[in-house]
Amino acid sequence: MPDQQLVNQIQLYQQQLQLLAAQKETLGLQLVEIEKALKELEKNKPKEVYKAAGAILIKIGADEVKKEMEEKKDFMSSKLSSLEKNEAKIKQKMEEIKSKIDVSGKNA
């Protein structure tokens, strides 16, 4: 019976890993978009750009937008790093449980 609990725990960890993978993919795609936009700002060096604010576009200083995007990029990079650490911890826990299952299977 304890083996079934361990198997259930592994399944829970697998679900968590799938959720983390989806979050990492979303963040990764958003980071790519931000990096593209920052490169365009750097390449073209506009004085002003249009920024989406809900359903409208607002003319705003390019430097202000660039600063906001860099801050968002830093935050997202930090979040991605945190997700990767969580992923590594979950994988380690899964390996520990698999080892317990293997040991109890050999003893049976």
Backbone atoms as SQL, in Angstrom:
CREATE TABLE atoms (id INTEGER PRIMARY KEY, chain TEXT, resi INTEGER, resn TEXT, atom TEXT, x REAL, y REAL, z REAL);
INSERT INTO atoms VALUES
  (1, 'A', 1, 'MET', 'N', 0.808, -1.214, 0.000),
  (2, 'A', 1, 'MET', 'CA', 0.000, 0.000, 0.000),
  (3, 'A', 1, 'MET', 'C', 0.850, 1.276, 0.000),
  (4, 'A', 2, 'PRO', 'N', 1.923, 1.330, 0.785),
  (5, 'A', 2, 'PRO', 'CA', 2.762, 2.531, 0.744),
  (6, 'A', 2, 'PRO', 'C', 3.309, 2.800, -0.666),
  (7, 'A', 3, 'ASP', 'N', 3.552, 1.723, -1.423),
  (8, 'A', 3, 'ASP', 'CA', 4.038, 1.908, -2.784),
  (9, 'A', 3, 'ASP', 'C', 3.028, 2.680, -3.617),
  (10, 'A', 4, 'GLN', 'N', 1.751, 2.434, -3.419),
  (11, 'A', 4, 'GLN', 'CA', 0.718, 3.150, -4.173),
  (12, 'A', 4, 'GLN', 'C', 0.739, 4.642, -3.821),
  (13, 'A', 5, 'GLN', 'N', 0.988, 4.937, -2.550),
  (14, 'A', 5, 'GLN', 'CA', 1.086, 6.339, -2.136),
  (15, 'A', 5, 'GLN', 'C', 2.277, 7.007, -2.827),
  (16, 'A', 6, 'LEU', 'N', 3.373, 6.283, -2.943),
  (17, 'A', 6, 'LEU', 'CA', 4.554, 6.820, -3.611),
  (18, 'A', 6, 'LEU', 'C', 4.276, 7.045, -5.101),
  (19, 'A', 7, 'VAL', 'N', 3.579, 6.100, -5.715),
  (20, 'A', 7, 'VAL', 'CA', 3.218, 6.238, -7.133),
  (21, 'A', 7, 'VAL', 'C', 2.304, 7.449, -7.317),
  (22, 'A', 8, 'ASN', 'N', 1.357, 7.615, -6.417),
  (23, 'A', 8, 'ASN', 'CA', 0.468, 8.774, -6.481),
  (24, 'A', 8, 'ASN', 'C', 1.252, 10.076, -6.343),
  (25, 'A', 9, 'GLN', 'N', 2.257, 10.065, -5.467),
  (26, 'A', 9, 'GLN', 'CA', 3.083, 11.257, -5.279),
  (27, 'A', 9, 'GLN', 'C', 3.869, 11.568, -6.560),
  (28, 'A', 10, 'ILE', 'N', 4.377, 10.551, -7.209),
  (29, 'A', 10, 'ILE', 'CA', 5.095, 10.757, -8.469),
  (30, 'A', 10, 'ILE', 'C', 4.158, 11.354, -9.520),
  (31, 'A', 11, 'GLN', 'N', 2.938, 10.851, -9.580),
  (32, 'A', 11, 'GLN', 'CA', 1.967, 11.380, -10.546),
  (33, 'A', 11, 'GLN', 'C', 1.672, 12.855, -10.269),
  (34, 'A', 12, 'LEU', 'N', 1.576, 13.204, -8.995),
  (35, 'A', 12, 'LEU', 'CA', 1.358, 14.600, -8.622),
  (36, 'A', 12, 'LEU', 'C', 2.543, 15.460, -9.070),
  (37, 'A', 13, 'TYR', 'N', 3.749, 14.958, -8.842),
  (38, 'A', 13, 'TYR', 'CA', 4.939, 15.695, -9.273),
  (39, 'A', 13, 'TYR', 'C', 4.997, 15.825, -10.797),
  (40, 'A', 14, 'GLN', 'N', 4.566, 14.799, -11.505),
  (41, 'A', 14, 'GLN', 'CA', 4.542, 14.875, -12.967),
  (42, 'A', 14, 'GLN', 'C', 3.580, 15.964, -13.437),
  (43, 'A', 15, 'GLN', 'N', 2.439, 16.076, -12.771),
  (44, 'A', 15, 'GLN', 'CA', 1.486, 17.134, -13.118),
  (45, 'A', 15, 'GLN', 'C', 2.088, 18.510, -12.843),
  (46, 'A', 16, 'GLN', 'N', 2.786, 18.626, -11.722),
  (47, 'A', 16, 'GLN', 'CA', 3.433, 19.896, -11.396),
  (48, 'A', 16, 'GLN', 'C', 4.497, 20.248, -12.433),
  (49, 'A', 17, 'LEU', 'N', 5.245, 19.233, -12.889),
  (50, 'A', 17, 'LEU', 'CA', 6.260, 19.472, -13.917),
  (51, 'A', 17, 'LEU', 'C', 5.623, 19.927, -15.226),
  (52, 'A', 18, 'GLN', 'N', 4.477, 19.359, -15.568),
  (53, 'A', 18, 'GLN', 'CA', 3.783, 19.779, -16.788),
  (54, 'A', 18, 'GLN', 'C', 3.329, 21.233, -16.677),
  (55, 'A', 19, 'LEU', 'N', 2.823, 21.609, -15.512),
  (56, 'A', 19, 'LEU', 'CA', 2.405, 22.985, -15.291),
  (57, 'A', 19, 'LEU', 'C', 3.604, 23.934, -15.372),
  (58, 'A', 20, 'LEU', 'N', 4.708, 23.538, -14.750),
  (59, 'A', 20, 'LEU', 'CA', 5.921, 24.358, -14.807),
  (60, 'A', 20, 'LEU', 'C', 6.426, 24.499, -16.237),
  (61, 'A', 21, 'ALA', 'N', 6.358, 23.427, -17.005),
  (62, 'A', 21, 'ALA', 'CA', 6.812, 23.476, -18.399),
  (63, 'A', 21, 'ALA', 'C', 5.963, 24.459, -19.199),
  (64, 'A', 22, 'ALA', 'N', 4.666, 24.453, -18.973),
  (65, 'A', 22, 'ALA', 'CA', 3.782, 25.391, -19.676),
  (66, 'A', 22, 'ALA', 'C', 4.093, 26.835, -19.273),
  (67, 'A', 23, 'GLN', 'N', 4.323, 27.055, -17.989),
  (68, 'A', 23, 'GLN', 'CA', 4.654, 28.396, -17.513),
  (69, 'A', 23, 'GLN', 'C', 5.986, 28.869, -18.087),
  (70, 'A', 24, 'LYS', 'N', 6.961, 27.949, -18.121),
  (71, 'A', 24, 'LYS', 'CA', 8.274, 28.299, -18.672),
  (72, 'A', 24, 'LYS', 'C', 8.160, 28.648, -20.155),
  (73, 'A', 25, 'GLU', 'N', 7.359, 27.888, -20.884),
  (74, 'A', 25, 'GLU', 'CA', 7.193, 28.156, -22.312),
  (75, 'A', 25, 'GLU', 'C', 6.559, 29.528, -22.533),
  (76, 'A', 26, 'THR', 'N', 5.527, 29.825, -21.761),
  (77, 'A', 26, 'THR', 'CA', 4.861, 31.124, -21.883),
  (78, 'A', 26, 'THR', 'C', 5.825, 32.266, -21.574),
  (79, 'A', 27, 'LEU', 'N', 6.552, 32.139, -20.479),
  (80, 'A', 27, 'LEU', 'CA', 7.525, 33.169, -20.118),
  (81, 'A', 27, 'LEU', 'C', 8.609, 33.304, -21.179),
  (82, 'A', 28, 'GLY', 'N', 9.077, 32.165, -21.688),
  (83, 'A', 28, 'GLY', 'CA', 10.112, 32.190, -22.714),
  (84, 'A', 28, 'GLY', 'C', 9.656, 32.928, -23.955),
  (85, 'A', 29, 'LEU', 'N', 8.428, 32.682, -24.377),
  (86, 'A', 29, 'LEU', 'CA', 7.889, 33.368, -25.555),
  (87, 'A', 29, 'LEU', 'C', 7.747, 34.866, -25.298),
  (88, 'A', 30, 'GLN', 'N', 7.301, 35.230, -24.113),
  (89, 'A', 30, 'GLN', 'CA', 7.173, 36.646, -23.775),
  (90, 'A', 30, 'GLN', 'C', 8.539, 37.326, -23.733),
  (91, 'A', 31, 'LEU', 'N', 9.530, 36.621, -23.210),
  (92, 'A', 31, 'LEU', 'CA', 10.888, 37.180, -23.181),
  (93, 'A', 31, 'LEU', 'C', 11.430, 37.412, -24.586),
  (94, 'A', 32, 'VAL', 'N', 11.168, 36.479, -25.486),
  (95, 'A', 32, 'VAL', 'CA', 11.615, 36.631, -26.872),
  (96, 'A', 32, 'VAL', 'C', 10.984, 37.871, -27.497),
  (97, 'A', 33, 'GLU', 'N', 9.693, 38.073, -27.253),
  (98, 'A', 33, 'GLU', 'CA', 8.990, 39.241, -27.796),
  (99, 'A', 33, 'GLU', 'C', 9.564, 40.537, -27.240),
  (100, 'A', 34, 'ILE', 'N', 9.834, 40.557, -25.948),
  (101, 'A', 34, 'ILE', 'CA', 10.411, 41.756, -25.337),
  (102, 'A', 34, 'ILE', 'C', 11.794, 42.033, -25.913),
  (103, 'A', 35, 'GLU', 'N', 12.605, 40.982, -26.066),
  (104, 'A', 35, 'GLU', 'CA', 13.952, 41.158, -26.611),
  (105, 'A', 35, 'GLU', 'C', 13.895, 41.682, -28.042),
  (106, 'A', 36, 'LYS', 'N', 12.947, 41.191, -28.835),
  (107, 'A', 36, 'LYS', 'CA', 12.783, 41.692, -30.211),
  (108, 'A', 36, 'LYS', 'C', 12.431, 43.175, -30.203),
  (109, 'A', 37, 'ALA', 'N', 11.502, 43.538, -29.333),
  (110, 'A', 37, 'ALA', 'CA', 11.084, 44.941, -29.256),
  (111, 'A', 37, 'ALA', 'C', 12.242, 45.828, -28.806),
  (112, 'A', 38, 'LEU', 'N', 13.011, 45.370, -27.827),
  (113, 'A', 38, 'LEU', 'CA', 14.154, 46.157, -27.365),
  (114, 'A', 38, 'LEU', 'C', 15.197, 46.333, -28.465),
  (115, 'A', 39, 'LYS', 'N', 15.410, 45.272, -29.257),
  (116, 'A', 39, 'LYS', 'CA', 16.361, 45.378, -30.377),
  (117, 'A', 39, 'LYS', 'C', 15.881, 46.396, -31.401),
  (118, 'A', 40, 'GLU', 'N', 14.577, 46.395, -31.681),
  (119, 'A', 40, 'GLU', 'CA', 14.026, 47.366, -32.631),
  (120, 'A', 40, 'GLU', 'C', 14.179, 48.791, -32.106),
  (121, 'A', 41, 'LEU', 'N', 13.923, 48.982, -30.821),
  (122, 'A', 41, 'LEU', 'CA', 14.101, 50.309, -30.234),
  (123, 'A', 41, 'LEU', 'C', 15.551, 50.756, -30.338),
  (124, 'A', 42, 'GLU', 'N', 16.460, 49.830, -30.095),
  (125, 'A', 42, 'GLU', 'CA', 17.891, 50.153, -30.164),
  (126, 'A', 42, 'GLU', 'C', 18.323, 50.452, -31.596),
  (127, 'A', 43, 'LYS', 'N', 17.810, 49.669, -32.525),
  (128, 'A', 43, 'LYS', 'CA', 18.192, 49.814, -33.931),
  (129, 'A', 43, 'LYS', 'C', 17.652, 51.118, -34.532),
  (130, 'A', 44, 'ASN', 'N', 16.391, 51.419, -34.270),
  (131, 'A', 44, 'ASN', 'CA', 15.747, 52.576, -34.901),
  (132, 'A', 44, 'ASN', 'C', 15.859, 53.865, -34.096),
  (133, 'A', 45, 'LYS', 'N', 16.097, 53.731, -32.801),
  (134, 'A', 45, 'LYS', 'CA', 16.246, 54.870, -31.892),
  (135, 'A', 45, 'LYS', 'C', 15.167, 55.950, -32.074),
  (136, 'A', 46, 'PRO', 'N', 13.904, 55.563, -31.998),
  (137, 'A', 46, 'PRO', 'CA', 12.844, 56.574, -32.123),
  (138, 'A', 46, 'PRO', 'C', 12.764, 57.432, -30.857),
  (139, 'A', 47, 'LYS', 'N', 12.234, 58.628, -31.004),
  (140, 'A', 47, 'LYS', 'CA', 12.053, 59.506, -29.840),
  (141, 'A', 47, 'LYS', 'C', 10.762, 59.140, -29.111),
  (142, 'A', 48, 'GLU', 'N', 9.754, 58.761, -29.896),
  (143, 'A', 48, 'GLU', 'CA', 8.478, 58.377, -29.321),
  (144, 'A', 48, 'GLU', 'C', 7.966, 57.113, -30.004),
  (145, 'A', 49, 'VAL', 'N', 7.166, 56.374, -29.274),
  (146, 'A', 49, 'VAL', 'CA', 6.539, 55.166, -29.801),
  (147, 'A', 49, 'VAL', 'C', 5.093, 55.138, -29.311),
  (148, 'A', 50, 'TYR', 'N', 4.327, 54.220, -29.858),
  (149, 'A', 50, 'TYR', 'CA', 2.952, 54.030, -29.398),
  (150, 'A', 50, 'TYR', 'C', 2.903, 52.801, -28.507),
  (151, 'A', 51, 'LYS', 'N', 2.223, 52.963, -27.386),
  (152, 'A', 51, 'LYS', 'CA', 2.104, 51.880, -26.412),
  (153, 'A', 51, 'LYS', 'C', 0.627, 51.551, -26.239),
  (154, 'A', 52, 'ALA', 'N', 0.331, 50.250, -26.239),
  (155, 'A', 52, 'ALA', 'CA', -1.042, 49.827, -26.047),
  (156, 'A', 52, 'ALA', 'C', -1.446, 50.046, -24.591),
  (157, 'A', 53, 'ALA', 'N', -2.610, 50.667, -24.424),
  (158, 'A', 53, 'ALA', 'CA', -3.185, 50.869, -23.096),
  (159, 'A', 53, 'ALA', 'C', -4.647, 50.455, -23.205),
  (160, 'A', 54, 'GLY', 'N', -4.870, 49.186, -22.991),
  (161, 'A', 54, 'GLY', 'CA', -6.225, 48.663, -23.185),
  (162, 'A', 54, 'GLY', 'C', -6.545, 48.623, -24.663),
  (163, 'A', 55, 'ALA', 'N', -7.618, 49.282, -25.049),
  (164, 'A', 55, 'ALA', 'CA', -8.061, 49.265, -26.451),
  (165, 'A', 55, 'ALA', 'C', -7.526, 50.436, -27.253),
  (166, 'A', 56, 'ILE', 'N', -6.670, 51.250, -26.641),
  (167, 'A', 56, 'ILE', 'CA', -6.145, 52.412, -27.368),
  (168, 'A', 56, 'ILE', 'C', -4.618, 52.395, -27.392),
  (169, 'A', 57, 'LEU', 'N', -4.066, 53.204, -28.286),
  (170, 'A', 57, 'LEU', 'CA', -2.623, 53.391, -28.353),
  (171, 'A', 57, 'LEU', 'C', -2.299, 54.799, -27.856),
  (172, 'A', 58, 'ILE', 'N', -1.252, 54.891, -27.061),
  (173, 'A', 58, 'ILE', 'CA', -0.836, 56.177, -26.499),
  (174, 'A', 58, 'ILE', 'C', 0.589, 56.468, -26.961),
  (175, 'A', 59, 'LYS', 'N', 0.813, 57.691, -27.399),
  (176, 'A', 59, 'LYS', 'CA', 2.155, 58.121, -27.792),
  (177, 'A', 59, 'LYS', 'C', 2.943, 58.392, -26.510),
  (178, 'A', 60, 'ILE', 'N', 4.134, 57.778, -26.424),
  (179, 'A', 60, 'ILE', 'CA', 4.919, 57.877, -25.196),
  (180, 'A', 60, 'ILE', 'C', 6.400, 57.920, -25.575),
  (181, 'A', 61, 'GLY', 'N', 7.206, 58.474, -24.711),
  (182, 'A', 61, 'GLY', 'CA', 8.643, 58.553, -24.960),
  (183, 'A', 61, 'GLY', 'C', 9.260, 57.158, -25.059),
  (184, 'A', 62, 'ALA', 'N', 10.093, 56.954, -26.056),
  (185, 'A', 62, 'ALA', 'CA', 10.710, 55.644, -26.289),
  (186, 'A', 62, 'ALA', 'C', 11.589, 55.226, -25.107),
  (187, 'A', 63, 'ASP', 'N', 12.254, 56.184, -24.494),
  (188, 'A', 63, 'ASP', 'CA', 13.115, 55.864, -23.352),
  (189, 'A', 63, 'ASP', 'C', 12.304, 55.293, -22.192),
  (190, 'A', 64, 'GLU', 'N', 11.121, 55.855, -21.980),
  (191, 'A', 64, 'GLU', 'CA', 10.252, 55.370, -20.900),
  (192, 'A', 64, 'GLU', 'C', 9.790, 53.940, -21.195),
  (193, 'A', 65, 'VAL', 'N', 9.411, 53.685, -22.428),
  (194, 'A', 65, 'VAL', 'CA', 8.971, 52.344, -22.819),
  (195, 'A', 65, 'VAL', 'C', 10.127, 51.360, -22.705),
  (196, 'A', 66, 'LYS', 'N', 11.301, 51.788, -23.152),
  (197, 'A', 66, 'LYS', 'CA', 12.473, 50.917, -23.083),
  (198, 'A', 66, 'LYS', 'C', 12.778, 50.546, -21.637),
  (199, 'A', 67, 'LYS', 'N', 12.697, 51.522, -20.741),
  (200, 'A', 67, 'LYS', 'CA', 12.954, 51.259, -19.323),
  (201, 'A', 67, 'LYS', 'C', 11.930, 50.258, -18.770),
  (202, 'A', 68, 'GLU', 'N', 10.648, 50.464, -19.095),
  (203, 'A', 68, 'GLU', 'CA', 9.600, 49.551, -18.635),
  (204, 'A', 68, 'GLU', 'C', 9.841, 48.131, -19.149),
  (205, 'A', 69, 'MET', 'N', 10.230, 48.033, -20.415),
  (206, 'A', 69, 'MET', 'CA', 10.455, 46.718, -21.018),
  (207, 'A', 69, 'MET', 'C', 11.661, 46.027, -20.407),
  (208, 'A', 70, 'GLU', 'N', 12.699, 46.777, -20.110),
  (209, 'A', 70, 'GLU', 'CA', 13.879, 46.183, -19.474),
  (210, 'A', 70, 'GLU', 'C', 13.551, 45.686, -18.069),
  (211, 'A', 71, 'GLU', 'N', 12.733, 46.456, -17.339),
  (212, 'A', 71, 'GLU', 'CA', 12.312, 46.030, -16.003),
  (213, 'A', 71, 'GLU', 'C', 11.460, 44.761, -16.093),
  (214, 'A', 72, 'LYS', 'N', 10.567, 44.734, -17.066),
  (215, 'A', 72, 'LYS', 'CA', 9.720, 43.554, -17.254),
  (216, 'A', 72, 'LYS', 'C', 10.563, 42.347, -17.652),
  (217, 'A', 73, 'LYS', 'N', 11.563, 42.579, -18.497),
  (218, 'A', 73, 'LYS', 'CA', 12.461, 41.496, -18.922),
  (219, 'A', 73, 'LYS', 'C', 13.223, 40.940, -17.717),
  (220, 'A', 74, 'ASP', 'N', 13.718, 41.819, -16.870),
  (221, 'A', 74, 'ASP', 'CA', 14.445, 41.381, -15.669),
  (222, 'A', 74, 'ASP', 'C', 13.535, 40.573, -14.744),
  (223, 'A', 75, 'PHE', 'N', 12.305, 41.057, -14.555),
  (224, 'A', 75, 'PHE', 'CA', 11.353, 40.348, -13.699),
  (225, 'A', 75, 'PHE', 'C', 11.052, 38.969, -14.274),
  (226, 'A', 76, 'MET', 'N', 10.811, 38.904, -15.571),
  (227, 'A', 76, 'MET', 'CA', 10.466, 37.638, -16.202),
  (228, 'A', 76, 'MET', 'C', 11.651, 36.672, -16.182),
  (229, 'A', 77, 'SER', 'N', 12.836, 37.172, -16.359),
  (230, 'A', 77, 'SER', 'CA', 14.034, 36.331, -16.289),
  (231, 'A', 77, 'SER', 'C', 14.181, 35.744, -14.890),
  (232, 'A', 78, 'SER', 'N', 13.923, 36.565, -13.889),
  (233, 'A', 78, 'SER', 'CA', 13.984, 36.105, -12.504),
  (234, 'A', 78, 'SER', 'C', 12.923, 35.042, -12.244),
  (235, 'A', 79, 'LYS', 'N', 11.730, 35.273, -12.746),
  (236, 'A', 79, 'LYS', 'CA', 10.636, 34.308, -12.584),
  (237, 'A', 79, 'LYS', 'C', 10.975, 32.994, -13.283),
  (238, 'A', 80, 'LEU', 'N', 11.557, 33.075, -14.466),
  (239, 'A', 80, 'LEU', 'CA', 11.953, 31.885, -15.208),
  (240, 'A', 80, 'LEU', 'C', 13.005, 31.101, -14.442),
  (241, 'A', 81, 'SER', 'N', 13.952, 31.797, -13.863),
  (242, 'A', 81, 'SER', 'CA', 14.983, 31.155, -13.052),
  (243, 'A', 81, 'SER', 'C', 14.358, 30.441, -11.848),
  (244, 'A', 82, 'SER', 'N', 13.391, 31.087, -11.228),
  (245, 'A', 82, 'SER', 'CA', 12.693, 30.484, -10.090),
  (246, 'A', 82, 'SER', 'C', 11.946, 29.220, -10.514),
  (247, 'A', 83, 'LEU', 'N', 11.292, 29.262, -11.656),
  (248, 'A', 83, 'LEU', 'CA', 10.584, 28.088, -12.162),
  (249, 'A', 83, 'LEU', 'C', 11.552, 26.938, -12.429),
  (250, 'A', 84, 'GLU', 'N', 12.718, 27.265, -12.975),
  (251, 'A', 84, 'GLU', 'CA', 13.723, 26.235, -13.257),
  (252, 'A', 84, 'GLU', 'C', 14.233, 25.594, -11.963),
  (253, 'A', 85, 'LYS', 'N', 14.398, 26.407, -10.915),
  (254, 'A', 85, 'LYS', 'CA', 14.820, 25.860, -9.620),
  (255, 'A', 85, 'LYS', 'C', 13.749, 24.930, -9.054),
  (256, 'A', 86, 'ASN', 'N', 12.488, 25.359, -9.159),
  (257, 'A', 86, 'ASN', 'CA', 11.386, 24.513, -8.683),
  (258, 'A', 86, 'ASN', 'C', 11.338, 23.204, -9.466),
  (259, 'A', 87, 'GLU', 'N', 11.547, 23.291, -10.749),
  (260, 'A', 87, 'GLU', 'CA', 11.553, 22.105, -11.597),
  (261, 'A', 87, 'GLU', 'C', 12.644, 21.132, -11.161),
  (262, 'A', 88, 'ALA', 'N', 13.819, 21.652, -10.881),
  (263, 'A', 88, 'ALA', 'CA', 14.932, 20.803, -10.441),
  (264, 'A', 88, 'ALA', 'C', 14.616, 20.134, -9.103),
  (265, 'A', 89, 'LYS', 'N', 13.995, 20.877, -8.186),
  (266, 'A', 89, 'LYS', 'CA', 13.632, 20.304, -6.882),
  (267, 'A', 89, 'LYS', 'C', 12.613, 19.177, -7.047),
  (268, 'A', 90, 'ILE', 'N', 11.634, 19.402, -7.888),
  (269, 'A', 90, 'ILE', 'CA', 10.603, 18.376, -8.102),
  (270, 'A', 90, 'ILE', 'C', 11.214, 17.132, -8.739),
  (271, 'A', 91, 'LYS', 'N', 12.089, 17.331, -9.700),
  (272, 'A', 91, 'LYS', 'CA', 12.745, 16.179, -10.338),
  (273, 'A', 91, 'LYS', 'C', 13.568, 15.394, -9.320),
  (274, 'A', 92, 'GLN', 'N', 14.233, 16.110, -8.426),
  (275, 'A', 92, 'GLN', 'CA', 15.025, 15.441, -7.385),
  (276, 'A', 92, 'GLN', 'C', 14.117, 14.628, -6.467),
  (277, 'A', 93, 'LYS', 'N', 12.994, 15.216, -6.069),
  (278, 'A', 93, 'LYS', 'CA', 12.047, 14.503, -5.210),
  (279, 'A', 93, 'LYS', 'C', 11.507, 13.264, -5.917),
  (280, 'A', 94, 'MET', 'N', 11.254, 13.380, -7.210),
  (281, 'A', 94, 'MET', 'CA', 10.759, 12.231, -7.970),
  (282, 'A', 94, 'MET', 'C', 11.791, 11.113, -7.997),
  (283, 'A', 95, 'GLU', 'N', 13.047, 11.466, -8.174),
  (284, 'A', 95, 'GLU', 'CA', 14.111, 10.455, -8.185),
  (285, 'A', 95, 'GLU', 'C', 14.222, 9.758, -6.829),
  (286, 'A', 96, 'GLU', 'N', 14.065, 10.536, -5.751),
  (287, 'A', 96, 'GLU', 'CA', 14.115, 9.941, -4.414),
  (288, 'A', 96, 'GLU', 'C', 12.980, 8.938, -4.227),
  (289, 'A', 97, 'ILE', 'N', 11.798, 9.299, -4.684),
  (290, 'A', 97, 'ILE', 'CA', 10.646, 8.394, -4.563),
  (291, 'A', 97, 'ILE', 'C', 10.849, 7.158, -5.427),
  (292, 'A', 98, 'LYS', 'N', 11.360, 7.349, -6.642),
  (293, 'A', 98, 'LYS', 'CA', 11.614, 6.194, -7.513),
  (294, 'A', 98, 'LYS', 'C', 12.617, 5.243, -6.862),
  (295, 'A', 99, 'SER', 'N', 13.601, 5.796, -6.190),
  (296, 'A', 99, 'SER', 'CA', 14.573, 4.958, -5.486),
  (297, 'A', 99, 'SER', 'C', 13.905, 4.165, -4.378),
  (298, 'A', 100, 'LYS', 'N', 13.011, 4.801, -3.648),
  (299, 'A', 100, 'LYS', 'CA', 12.283, 4.108, -2.577),
  (300, 'A', 100, 'LYS', 'C', 11.438, 2.972, -3.153),
  (301, 'A', 101, 'ILE', 'N', 10.803, 3.243, -4.273),
  (302, 'A', 101, 'ILE', 'CA', 9.979, 2.209, -4.916),
  (303, 'A', 101, 'ILE', 'C', 10.846, 1.042, -5.368),
  (304, 'A', 102, 'ASP', 'N', 12.009, 1.351, -5.959),
  (305, 'A', 102, 'ASP', 'CA', 12.906, 0.310, -6.420),
  (306, 'A', 102, 'ASP', 'C', 13.394, -0.544, -5.247),
  (307, 'A', 103, 'VAL', 'N', 13.750, 0.095, -4.128),
  (308, 'A', 103, 'VAL', 'CA', 14.245, -0.615, -2.956),
  (309, 'A', 103, 'VAL', 'C', 13.133, -1.516, -2.377),
  (310, 'A', 104, 'SER', 'N', 11.932, -0.981, -2.271),
  (311, 'A', 104, 'SER', 'CA', 10.856, -1.783, -1.701),
  (312, 'A', 104, 'SER', 'C', 10.453, -2.899, -2.664),
  (313, 'A', 105, 'GLY', 'N', 10.595, -2.674, -3.938),
  (314, 'A', 105, 'GLY', 'CA', 10.290, -3.723, -4.928),
  (315, 'A', 105, 'GLY', 'C', 11.300, -4.853, -4.870),
  (316, 'A', 106, 'LYS', 'N', 12.534, -4.538, -4.618),
  (317, 'A', 106, 'LYS', 'CA', 13.582, -5.553, -4.524),
  (318, 'A', 106, 'LYS', 'C', 13.452, -6.369, -3.237),
  (319, 'A', 107, 'ASN', 'N', 12.954, -5.695, -2.183),
  (320, 'A', 107, 'ASN', 'CA', 12.793, -6.364, -0.892),
  (321, 'A', 107, 'ASN', 'C', 11.551, -7.261, -0.858),
  (322, 'A', 108, 'ALA', 'N', 10.635, -7.037, -1.780),
  (323, 'A', 108, 'ALA', 'CA', 9.385, -7.801, -1.765),
  (324, 'A', 108, 'ALA', 'C', 9.581, -9.209, -2.279);
